Amino acid sequence: MLDIDLVIAGVQERQPDARCEQVAVKHPGADDDGLWFFERGPEWNRVQVETWNGMCPFLIESYAVPSSRRCATVRETIDRVVSLLRIRAPA
């Protein structure tokens, strides 16, 4: 099991209405498919989790917080994503 799978499960356990979708690429193996988006709905913040291999560390970005953050562990990543998902989307 990859760390990203643990993150997805942990986020959905703590934020049951959260959805996660991995970026679909046109050219598997050539395009970067290491992006996952977490969201709760249009009125909530959208969170991007990036990793090249599905394992820690993860780079976390969102529309609500202008700076990215590197998370070194699964637990830290879950905490950060859940925290960001609870922010209302910027207008």
Jmol script that loads the backbone (N, CA, C; Angstrom):
load data "model"
ATOM      1  N   MET A   1       0.852  -1.182   0.000  1.00  0.00           N
ATOM      2  CA  MET A   1       0.000   0.000   0.000  1.00  0.00           C
ATOM      3  C   MET A   1       0.895   1.241   0.000  1.00  0.00           C
ATOM      4  N   LEU A   2       0.528   2.201  -0.813  1.00  0.00           N
ATOM      5  CA  LEU A   2       1.279   3.452  -0.899  1.00  0.00           C
ATOM      6  C   LEU A   2       0.845   4.425   0.189  1.00  0.00           C
ATOM      7  N   ASP A   3       1.741   5.348   0.537  1.00  0.00           N
ATOM      8  CA  ASP A   3       1.405   6.374   1.523  1.00  0.00           C
ATOM      9  C   ASP A   3       0.190   7.191   1.090  1.00  0.00           C
ATOM     10  N   ILE A   4       0.056   7.478  -0.213  1.00  0.00           N
ATOM     11  CA  ILE A   4      -1.094   8.274  -0.674  1.00  0.00           C
ATOM     12  C   ILE A   4      -2.404   7.548  -0.395  1.00  0.00           C
ATOM     13  N   ASP A   5      -2.404   6.222  -0.450  1.00  0.00           N
ATOM     14  CA  ASP A   5      -3.611   5.452  -0.123  1.00  0.00           C
ATOM     15  C   ASP A   5      -3.982   5.633   1.344  1.00  0.00           C
ATOM     16  N   LEU A   6      -2.978   5.664   2.214  1.00  0.00           N
ATOM     17  CA  LEU A   6      -3.209   5.901   3.643  1.00  0.00           C
ATOM     18  C   LEU A   6      -3.721   7.313   3.881  1.00  0.00           C
ATOM     19  N   VAL A   7      -3.190   8.279   3.127  1.00  0.00           N
ATOM     20  CA  VAL A   7      -3.642   9.669   3.238  1.00  0.00           C
ATOM     21  C   VAL A   7      -5.105   9.771   2.822  1.00  0.00           C
ATOM     22  N   ILE A   8      -5.453   9.194   1.692  1.00  0.00           N
ATOM     23  CA  ILE A   8      -6.837   9.243   1.210  1.00  0.00           C
ATOM     24  C   ILE A   8      -7.780   8.641   2.246  1.00  0.00           C
ATOM     25  N   ALA A   9      -7.447   7.479   2.768  1.00  0.00           N
ATOM     26  CA  ALA A   9      -8.289   6.817   3.775  1.00  0.00           C
ATOM     27  C   ALA A   9      -8.391   7.658   5.044  1.00  0.00           C
ATOM     28  N   GLY A  10      -7.260   8.233   5.479  1.00  0.00           N
ATOM     29  CA  GLY A  10      -7.257   9.046   6.697  1.00  0.00           C
ATOM     30  C   GLY A  10      -8.063  10.323   6.557  1.00  0.00           C
ATOM     31  N   VAL A  11      -7.961  10.965   5.401  1.00  0.00           N
ATOM     32  CA  VAL A  11      -8.733  12.184   5.164  1.00  0.00           C
ATOM     33  C   VAL A  11     -10.217  11.851   5.134  1.00  0.00           C
ATOM     34  N   GLN A  12     -10.600  10.795   4.432  1.00  0.00           N
ATOM     35  CA  GLN A  12     -12.013  10.438   4.327  1.00  0.00           C
ATOM     36  C   GLN A  12     -12.582   9.965   5.661  1.00  0.00           C
ATOM     37  N   GLU A  13     -11.750   9.404   6.509  1.00  0.00           N
ATOM     38  CA  GLU A  13     -12.207   9.010   7.847  1.00  0.00           C
ATOM     39  C   GLU A  13     -12.516  10.246   8.689  1.00  0.00           C
ATOM     40  N   ARG A  14     -11.668  11.264   8.599  1.00  0.00           N
ATOM     41  CA  ARG A  14     -11.845  12.475   9.408  1.00  0.00           C
ATOM     42  C   ARG A  14     -12.773  13.489   8.763  1.00  0.00           C
ATOM     43  N   GLN A  15     -12.924  13.440   7.448  1.00  0.00           N
ATOM     44  CA  GLN A  15     -13.772  14.376   6.717  1.00  0.00           C
ATOM     45  C   GLN A  15     -14.583  13.545   5.710  1.00  0.00           C
ATOM     46  N   PRO A  16     -15.663  12.876   6.177  1.00  0.00           N
ATOM     47  CA  PRO A  16     -16.376  11.897   5.349  1.00  0.00           C
ATOM     48  C   PRO A  16     -16.909  12.433   4.015  1.00  0.00           C
ATOM     49  N   ASP A  17     -17.161  13.728   3.918  1.00  0.00           N
ATOM     50  CA  ASP A  17     -17.687  14.257   2.654  1.00  0.00           C
ATOM     51  C   ASP A  17     -16.575  14.645   1.674  1.00  0.00           C
ATOM     52  N   ALA A  18     -15.333  14.384   2.032  1.00  0.00           N
ATOM     53  CA  ALA A  18     -14.210  14.702   1.144  1.00  0.00           C
ATOM     54  C   ALA A  18     -14.135  13.697   0.000  1.00  0.00           C
ATOM     55  N   ARG A  19     -13.794  14.214  -1.157  1.00  0.00           N
ATOM     56  CA  ARG A  19     -13.575  13.368  -2.335  1.00  0.00           C
ATOM     57  C   ARG A  19     -12.128  13.544  -2.779  1.00  0.00           C
ATOM     58  N   CYS A  20     -11.580  12.513  -3.379  1.00  0.00           N
ATOM     59  CA  CYS A  20     -10.211  12.572  -3.875  1.00  0.00           C
ATOM     60  C   CYS A  20     -10.195  12.049  -5.301  1.00  0.00           C
ATOM     61  N   GLU A  21      -9.450  12.745  -6.143  1.00  0.00           N
ATOM     62  CA  GLU A  21      -9.329  12.338  -7.539  1.00  0.00           C
ATOM     63  C   GLU A  21      -7.883  12.529  -7.986  1.00  0.00           C
ATOM     64  N   GLN A  22      -7.322  11.501  -8.586  1.00  0.00           N
ATOM     65  CA  GLN A  22      -5.979  11.607  -9.156  1.00  0.00           C
ATOM     66  C   GLN A  22      -6.101  12.210 -10.548  1.00  0.00           C
ATOM     67  N   VAL A  23      -5.153  13.058 -10.886  1.00  0.00           N
ATOM     68  CA  VAL A  23      -5.149  13.681 -12.203  1.00  0.00           C
ATOM     69  C   VAL A  23      -5.075  12.601 -13.277  1.00  0.00           C
ATOM     70  N   ALA A  24      -5.950  12.700 -14.248  1.00  0.00           N
ATOM     71  CA  ALA A  24      -5.926  11.780 -15.386  1.00  0.00           C
ATOM     72  C   ALA A  24      -4.980  12.349 -16.440  1.00  0.00           C
ATOM     73  N   VAL A  25      -4.079  11.535 -16.907  1.00  0.00           N
ATOM     74  CA  VAL A  25      -3.096  12.005 -17.890  1.00  0.00           C
ATOM     75  C   VAL A  25      -3.395  11.409 -19.262  1.00  0.00           C
ATOM     76  N   LYS A  26      -2.977  12.131 -20.288  1.00  0.00           N
ATOM     77  CA  LYS A  26      -3.177  11.657 -21.660  1.00  0.00           C
ATOM     78  C   LYS A  26      -2.151  10.606 -22.046  1.00  0.00           C
ATOM     79  N   HIS A  27      -0.940  10.720 -21.485  1.00  0.00           N
ATOM     80  CA  HIS A  27       0.152   9.824 -21.851  1.00  0.00           C
ATOM     81  C   HIS A  27       0.744   9.183 -20.594  1.00  0.00           C
ATOM     82  N   PRO A  28       0.124   8.098 -20.105  1.00  0.00           N
ATOM     83  CA  PRO A  28       0.648   7.440 -18.902  1.00  0.00           C
ATOM     84  C   PRO A  28       2.116   7.061 -19.066  1.00  0.00           C
ATOM     85  N   GLY A  29       2.874   7.322 -18.028  1.00  0.00           N
ATOM     86  CA  GLY A  29       4.302   7.034 -18.065  1.00  0.00           C
ATOM     87  C   GLY A  29       5.128   8.214 -18.538  1.00  0.00           C
ATOM     88  N   ALA A  30       4.522   9.072 -19.365  1.00  0.00           N
ATOM     89  CA  ALA A  30       5.233  10.247 -19.866  1.00  0.00           C
ATOM     90  C   ALA A  30       4.780  11.511 -19.142  1.00  0.00           C
ATOM     91  N   ASP A  31       3.477  11.617 -18.881  1.00  0.00           N
ATOM     92  CA  ASP A  31       2.936  12.782 -18.178  1.00  0.00           C
ATOM     93  C   ASP A  31       3.012  12.558 -16.671  1.00  0.00           C
ATOM     94  N   ASP A  32       3.062  13.655 -15.927  1.00  0.00           N
ATOM     95  CA  ASP A  32       3.118  13.590 -14.466  1.00  0.00           C
ATOM     96  C   ASP A  32       1.738  13.233 -13.922  1.00  0.00           C
ATOM     97  N   ASP A  33       1.607  12.041 -13.365  1.00  0.00           N
ATOM     98  CA  ASP A  33       0.331  11.627 -12.787  1.00  0.00           C
ATOM     99  C   ASP A  33       0.376  11.613 -11.265  1.00  0.00           C
ATOM    100  N   GLY A  34       1.341  12.289 -10.693  1.00  0.00           N
ATOM    101  CA  GLY A  34       1.522  12.308  -9.247  1.00  0.00           C
ATOM    102  C   GLY A  34       0.783  13.424  -8.544  1.00  0.00           C
ATOM    103  N   LEU A  35      -0.399  13.788  -9.043  1.00  0.00           N
ATOM    104  CA  LEU A  35      -1.207  14.841  -8.429  1.00  0.00           C
ATOM    105  C   LEU A  35      -2.566  14.278  -8.021  1.00  0.00           C
ATOM    106  N   TRP A  36      -2.964  14.584  -6.788  1.00  0.00           N
ATOM    107  CA  TRP A  36      -4.270  14.208  -6.280  1.00  0.00           C
ATOM    108  C   TRP A  36      -4.949  15.471  -5.788  1.00  0.00           C
ATOM    109  N   PHE A  37      -6.244  15.595  -6.063  1.00  0.00           N
ATOM    110  CA  PHE A  37      -7.018  16.735  -5.591  1.00  0.00           C
ATOM    111  C   PHE A  37      -8.063  16.250  -4.609  1.00  0.00           C
ATOM    112  N   PHE A  38      -8.106  16.932  -3.463  1.00  0.00           N
ATOM    113  CA  PHE A  38      -9.112  16.668  -2.444  1.00  0.00           C
ATOM    114  C   PHE A  38     -10.060  17.859  -2.433  1.00  0.00           C
ATOM    115  N   GLU A  39     -11.365  17.581  -2.354  1.00  0.00           N
ATOM    116  CA  GLU A  39     -12.345  18.660  -2.260  1.00  0.00           C
ATOM    117  C   GLU A  39     -13.591  18.172  -1.560  1.00  0.00           C
ATOM    118  N   ARG A  40     -14.372  19.123  -1.088  1.00  0.00           N
ATOM    119  CA  ARG A  40     -15.627  18.808  -0.414  1.00  0.00           C
ATOM    120  C   ARG A  40     -16.818  19.309  -1.218  1.00  0.00           C
ATOM    121  N   GLY A  41     -16.611  20.235  -2.069  1.00  0.00           N
ATOM    122  CA  GLY A  41     -17.684  20.836  -2.852  1.00  0.00           C
ATOM    123  C   GLY A  41     -17.249  22.214  -3.298  1.00  0.00           C
ATOM    124  N   PRO A  42     -18.042  22.857  -4.135  1.00  0.00           N
ATOM    125  CA  PRO A  42     -17.612  24.124  -4.721  1.00  0.00           C
ATOM    126  C   PRO A  42     -17.415  25.254  -3.719  1.00  0.00           C
ATOM    127  N   GLU A  43     -18.108  25.198  -2.584  1.00  0.00           N
ATOM    128  CA  GLU A  43     -17.979  26.289  -1.618  1.00  0.00           C
ATOM    129  C   GLU A  43     -16.775  26.117  -0.688  1.00  0.00           C
ATOM    130  N   TRP A  44     -16.089  24.982  -0.799  1.00  0.00           N
ATOM    131  CA  TRP A  44     -14.956  24.697   0.070  1.00  0.00           C
ATOM    132  C   TRP A  44     -13.652  24.745  -0.702  1.00  0.00           C
ATOM    133  N   ASN A  45     -12.583  24.879   0.017  1.00  0.00           N
ATOM    134  CA  ASN A  45     -11.243  24.904  -0.548  1.00  0.00           C
ATOM    135  C   ASN A  45     -10.918  23.589  -1.257  1.00  0.00           C
ATOM    136  N   ARG A  46     -10.101  23.687  -2.277  1.00  0.00           N
ATOM    137  CA  ARG A  46      -9.597  22.501  -2.995  1.00  0.00           C
ATOM    138  C   ARG A  46      -8.122  22.356  -2.650  1.00  0.00           C
ATOM    139  N   VAL A  47      -7.692  21.141  -2.367  1.00  0.00           N
ATOM    140  CA  VAL A  47      -6.326  20.900  -1.910  1.00  0.00           C
ATOM    141  C   VAL A  47      -5.624  19.953  -2.884  1.00  0.00           C
ATOM    142  N   GLN A  48      -4.418  20.334  -3.260  1.00  0.00           N
ATOM    143  CA  GLN A  48      -3.605  19.519  -4.166  1.00  0.00           C
ATOM    144  C   GLN A  48      -2.496  18.846  -3.375  1.00  0.00           C
ATOM    145  N   VAL A  49      -2.341  17.545  -3.583  1.00  0.00           N
ATOM    146  CA  VAL A  49      -1.268  16.769  -2.964  1.00  0.00           C
ATOM    147  C   VAL A  49      -0.410  16.216  -4.097  1.00  0.00           C
ATOM    148  N   GLU A  50       0.884  16.456  -4.014  1.00  0.00           N
ATOM    149  CA  GLU A  50       1.788  16.046  -5.082  1.00  0.00           C
ATOM    150  C   GLU A  50       2.888  15.140  -4.542  1.00  0.00           C
ATOM    151  N   THR A  51       3.146  14.077  -5.270  1.00  0.00           N
ATOM    152  CA  THR A  51       4.233  13.155  -4.984  1.00  0.00           C
ATOM    153  C   THR A  51       4.562  12.424  -6.273  1.00  0.00           C
ATOM    154  N   TRP A  52       5.789  12.200  -6.524  1.00  0.00           N
ATOM    155  CA  TRP A  52       6.168  11.543  -7.785  1.00  0.00           C
ATOM    156  C   TRP A  52       5.994  10.034  -7.742  1.00  0.00           C
ATOM    157  N   ASN A  53       5.943   9.466  -6.513  1.00  0.00           N
ATOM    158  CA  ASN A  53       5.898   8.004  -6.413  1.00  0.00           C
ATOM    159  C   ASN A  53       4.811   7.469  -5.467  1.00  0.00           C
ATOM    160  N   GLY A  54       3.923   8.341  -4.993  1.00  0.00           N
ATOM    161  CA  GLY A  54       2.865   7.908  -4.083  1.00  0.00           C
ATOM    162  C   GLY A  54       3.297   7.776  -2.639  1.00  0.00           C
ATOM    163  N   MET A  55       4.531   8.158  -2.358  1.00  0.00           N
ATOM    164  CA  MET A  55       5.090   8.023  -1.016  1.00  0.00           C
ATOM    165  C   MET A  55       5.501   9.396  -0.463  1.00  0.00           C
ATOM    166  N   CYS A  56       5.652   9.470   0.858  1.00  0.00           N
ATOM    167  CA  CYS A  56       6.136  10.691   1.502  1.00  0.00           C
ATOM    168  C   CYS A  56       7.540  11.022   0.996  1.00  0.00           C
ATOM    169  N   PRO A  57       7.893  12.292   0.988  1.00  0.00           N
ATOM    170  CA  PRO A  57       7.124  13.464   1.405  1.00  0.00           C
ATOM    171  C   PRO A  57       6.143  13.912   0.323  1.00  0.00           C
ATOM    172  N   PHE A  58       5.163  14.710   0.757  1.00  0.00           N
ATOM    173  CA  PHE A  58       4.152  15.263  -0.131  1.00  0.00           C
ATOM    174  C   PHE A  58       4.266  16.783  -0.147  1.00  0.00           C
ATOM    175  N   LEU A  59       3.988  17.375  -1.283  1.00  0.00           N
ATOM    176  CA  LEU A  59       3.889  18.829  -1.399  1.00  0.00           C
ATOM    177  C   LEU A  59       2.408  19.164  -1.413  1.00  0.00           C
ATOM    178  N   ILE A  60       1.973  20.010  -0.479  1.00  0.00           N
ATOM    179  CA  ILE A  60       0.560  20.355  -0.318  1.00  0.00           C
ATOM    180  C   ILE A  60       0.358  21.805  -0.734  1.00  0.00           C
ATOM    181  N   GLU A  61      -0.638  22.035  -1.586  1.00  0.00           N
ATOM    182  CA  GLU A  61      -0.987  23.384  -2.020  1.00  0.00           C
ATOM    183  C   GLU A  61      -2.496  23.529  -2.008  1.00  0.00           C
ATOM    184  N   SER A  62      -2.952  24.791  -1.875  1.00  0.00           N
ATOM    185  CA  SER A  62      -4.389  25.057  -1.929  1.00  0.00           C
ATOM    186  C   SER A  62      -4.611  26.476  -2.424  1.00  0.00           C
ATOM    187  N   TYR A  63      -5.855  26.729  -2.809  1.00  0.00           N
ATOM    188  CA  TYR A  63      -6.208  28.074  -3.260  1.00  0.00           C
ATOM    189  C   TYR A  63      -6.319  29.037  -2.086  1.00  0.00           C
ATOM    190  N   ALA A  64      -6.652  28.540  -0.919  1.00  0.00           N
ATOM    191  CA  ALA A  64      -6.897  29.396   0.244  1.00  0.00           C
ATOM    192  C   ALA A  64      -5.624  29.876   0.928  1.00  0.00           C
ATOM    193  N   VAL A  65      -4.548  29.123   0.791  1.00  0.00           N
ATOM    194  CA  VAL A  65      -3.281  29.473   1.447  1.00  0.00           C
ATOM    195  C   VAL A  65      -2.245  29.656   0.341  1.00  0.00           C
ATOM    196  N   PRO A  66      -1.661  30.847   0.236  1.00  0.00           N
ATOM    197  CA  PRO A  66      -0.802  31.149  -0.908  1.00  0.00           C
ATOM    198  C   PRO A  66       0.532  30.404  -0.972  1.00  0.00           C
ATOM    199  N   SER A  67       0.957  29.775   0.101  1.00  0.00           N
ATOM    200  CA  SER A  67       2.253  29.095   0.082  1.00  0.00           C
ATOM    201  C   SER A  67       2.064  27.583   0.152  1.00  0.00           C
ATOM    202  N   SER A  68       2.995  26.867  -0.458  1.00  0.00           N
ATOM    203  CA  SER A  68       2.948  25.403  -0.397  1.00  0.00           C
ATOM    204  C   SER A  68       3.660  24.932   0.871  1.00  0.00           C
ATOM    205  N   ARG A  69       3.421  23.673   1.214  1.00  0.00           N
ATOM    206  CA  ARG A  69       4.047  23.108   2.415  1.00  0.00           C
ATOM    207  C   ARG A  69       4.420  21.659   2.141  1.00  0.00           C
ATOM    208  N   ARG A  70       5.608  21.295   2.536  1.00  0.00           N
ATOM    209  CA  ARG A  70       6.056  19.911   2.388  1.00  0.00           C
ATOM    210  C   ARG A  70       5.734  19.165   3.692  1.00  0.00           C
ATOM    211  N   CYS A  71       5.060  18.031   3.548  1.00  0.00           N
ATOM    212  CA  CYS A  71       4.713  17.208   4.701  1.00  0.00           C
ATOM    213  C   CYS A  71       5.512  15.910   4.619  1.00  0.00           C
ATOM    214  N   ALA A  72       6.202  15.583   5.695  1.00  0.00           N
ATOM    215  CA  ALA A  72       7.136  14.459   5.705  1.00  0.00           C
ATOM    216  C   ALA A  72       6.503  13.126   6.091  1.00  0.00           C
ATOM    217  N   THR A  73       5.329  13.164   6.716  1.00  0.00           N
ATOM    218  CA  THR A  73       4.704  11.922   7.182  1.00  0.00           C
ATOM    219  C   THR A  73       3.249  11.839   6.716  1.00  0.00           C
ATOM    220  N   VAL A  74       2.704  10.644   6.770  1.00  0.00           N
ATOM    221  CA  VAL A  74       1.301  10.442   6.426  1.00  0.00           C
ATOM    222  C   VAL A  74       0.415  11.233   7.379  1.00  0.00           C
ATOM    223  N   ARG A  75       0.669  11.131   8.676  1.00  0.00           N
ATOM    224  CA  ARG A  75      -0.152  11.830   9.682  1.00  0.00           C
ATOM    225  C   ARG A  75      -0.125  13.335   9.461  1.00  0.00           C
ATOM    226  N   GLU A  76       1.039  13.904   9.216  1.00  0.00           N
ATOM    227  CA  GLU A  76       1.158  15.340   8.975  1.00  0.00           C
ATOM    228  C   GLU A  76       0.370  15.735   7.718  1.00  0.00           C
ATOM    229  N   THR A  77       0.429  14.900   6.700  1.00  0.00           N
ATOM    230  CA  THR A  77      -0.293  15.175   5.451  1.00  0.00           C
ATOM    231  C   THR A  77      -1.793  15.147   5.677  1.00  0.00           C
ATOM    232  N   ILE A  78      -2.277  14.140   6.385  1.00  0.00           N
ATOM    233  CA  ILE A  78      -3.709  14.047   6.689  1.00  0.00           C
ATOM    234  C   ILE A  78      -4.165  15.276   7.462  1.00  0.00           C
ATOM    235  N   ASP A  79      -3.430  15.640   8.496  1.00  0.00           N
ATOM    236  CA  ASP A  79      -3.784  16.812   9.310  1.00  0.00           C
ATOM    237  C   ASP A  79      -3.855  18.075   8.460  1.00  0.00           C
ATOM    238  N   ARG A  80      -2.874  18.248   7.582  1.00  0.00           N
ATOM    239  CA  ARG A  80      -2.820  19.450   6.741  1.00  0.00           C
ATOM    240  C   ARG A  80      -3.979  19.475   5.745  1.00  0.00           C
ATOM    241  N   VAL A  81      -4.238  18.371   5.079  1.00  0.00           N
ATOM    242  CA  VAL A  81      -5.318  18.326   4.093  1.00  0.00           C
ATOM    243  C   VAL A  81      -6.662  18.582   4.773  1.00  0.00           C
ATOM    244  N   VAL A  82      -6.934  17.916   5.880  1.00  0.00           N
ATOM    245  CA  VAL A  82      -8.204  18.099   6.589  1.00  0.00           C
ATOM    246  C   VAL A  82      -8.350  19.553   7.030  1.00  0.00           C
ATOM    247  N   SER A  83      -7.293  20.135   7.546  1.00  0.00           N
ATOM    248  CA  SER A  83      -7.334  21.535   7.970  1.00  0.00           C
ATOM    249  C   SER A  83      -7.672  22.453   6.795  1.00  0.00           C
ATOM    250  N   LEU A  84      -7.039  22.237   5.671  1.00  0.00           N
ATOM    251  CA  LEU A  84      -7.281  23.082   4.496  1.00  0.00           C
ATOM    252  C   LEU A  84      -8.674  22.854   3.906  1.00  0.00           C
ATOM    253  N   LEU A  85      -9.177  21.630   3.970  1.00  0.00           N
ATOM    254  CA  LEU A  85     -10.518  21.353   3.451  1.00  0.00           C
ATOM    255  C   LEU A  85     -11.608  22.069   4.230  1.00  0.00           C
ATOM    256  N   ARG A  86     -11.313  22.450   5.431  1.00  0.00           N
ATOM    257  CA  ARG A  86     -12.318  23.111   6.276  1.00  0.00           C
ATOM    258  C   ARG A  86     -12.338  24.626   6.077  1.00  0.00           C
ATOM    259  N   ILE A  87     -11.533  25.127   5.158  1.00  0.00           N
ATOM    260  CA  ILE A  87     -11.508  26.559   4.841  1.00  0.00           C
ATOM    261  C   ILE A  87     -12.458  26.810   3.682  1.00  0.00           C
ATOM    262  N   ARG A  88     -13.256  27.840   3.815  1.00  0.00           N
ATOM    263  CA  ARG A  88     -14.158  28.230   2.715  1.00  0.00           C
ATOM    264  C   ARG A  88     -13.323  28.658   1.519  1.00  0.00           C
ATOM    265  N   ALA A  89     -13.805  28.348   0.330  1.00  0.00           N
ATOM    266  CA  ALA A  89     -13.096  28.712  -0.903  1.00  0.00           C
ATOM    267  C   ALA A  89     -13.051  30.229  -1.033  1.00  0.00           C
ATOM    268  N   PRO A  90     -11.908  30.744  -1.521  1.00  0.00           N
ATOM    269  CA  PRO A  90     -11.844  32.184  -1.741  1.00  0.00           C
ATOM    270  C   PRO A  90     -12.818  32.610  -2.838  1.00  0.00           C
ATOM    271  N   ALA A  91     -13.376  33.776  -2.678  1.00  0.00           N
ATOM    272  CA  ALA A  91     -14.354  34.290  -3.658  1.00  0.00           C
ATOM    273  C   ALA A  91     -13.687  34.714  -4.940  1.00  0.00           C
TER     274      ALA A  91
END
end "model"
wireframe off; spacefill off
backbone 0.3
color backbone group
